[in-house]
């Protein structure tokens, strides 16, 4: 370690920045990819069909998401209603089903 | 019945082919009948690393298309009688490999070999998928660098969901971490992710650490798998990897910085 390194040593090392970034990213991507049950895509398609019987919502208006932690799973449905379908503009309906 | 090993990574340039060559040669040198298959259709390179590029007559795709028999396409290694190489085709046809064709060849090879090493191409396209689909074991080659670690994690997700073992609800593929191009000096300076960091992020069983080494380039220059170079650090590290894969308990080497003497520290540089 030379003299310059001594003065620089208060800055965080790049390896620890890398580790922190990776831990956040990997945890996020694993949640997104690995723990989503396979039926989610089908569920989303069927829900869209049902809702479209009553309200003309956009293809991307429904998101279905499954979150898991150690002792529970939460199935979250997020439906964005179009502005002209309701008296109030742009309402969001969120339903969450949880299983302990 | 052969054990099928896929050498994979997601990211390119991390050392998959170097590792496939080294591990297949290492297994063969210990008396196991081994075949190593290049799945990188269109970008054949294993033959160069193995030093048999001038002996390629027929390739993997020829065998799949029944244009040649397996025995015609397999190249017997000149250094070790237990080792055979099945080269990739140079065709540009991306769909040259079929799932059924690959399965048929692996089944046929299974009858005569102990280990089948599948050298996966980079990426997550067809070649990479087929290389890992039938695997029993996966060696995930990773550099201590953010993009490589991330891609390895993606590959782990695919191994756990898109392989035959996953689809048929069999015992999952055994996954091993192989950290390559490791520089203990840079780790000590805080410039590089450490073995522990990578293991903590990927939570994988560590098969070995291959140090950044001049021996790897000189091995590929001459077409000799680096594992043969038993004087070199990388060669010894790969020998250890083969031992560990075969179930021996071998302590990890090349993980900590080599201690330099007083004169070495004065004049040595890095």
Contacts between the chains, C-beta under 8 A, distances in Angstrom:
chain1	res1	chain2	res2	distance
A	13	B	189	7.6
A	13	B	190	2.8
A	13	B	191	6.9
A	14	B	190	6.9
A	14	B	191	5.8
A	15	B	187	7.0
A	15	B	190	5.0
A	15	B	191	6.0
A	15	B	192	5.5
A	15	B	193	5.3
A	15	B	194	7.0
A	15	B	197	7.0
A	16	B	190	6.7
A	18	B	145	7.8
A	18	B	146	5.1
A	18	B	193	5.5
A	18	B	197	7.8
A	19	B	193	6.1
A	19	B	197	4.7
A	19	B	200	7.9
A	19	B	201	7.1
A	21	B	146	6.5
A	22	B	146	5.8
A	22	B	149	5.5
A	22	B	150	6.6
A	22	B	193	7.8
A	22	B	201	5.2
A	23	B	200	7.9
A	23	B	201	6.0
A	25	B	150	6.2
A	26	B	149	7.6
A	26	B	150	6.7
A	26	B	153	5.0
A	26	B	201	5.6
A	26	B	202	7.7
A	29	B	150	7.6
A	29	B	153	6.8
A	29	B	154	7.2
A	29	B	157	7.9
A	30	B	153	7.1
A	30	B	157	7.1
A	33	B	154	7.7
A	33	B	157	5.1
A	34	B	157	5.2
A	34	B	160	7.0
A	34	B	161	7.4
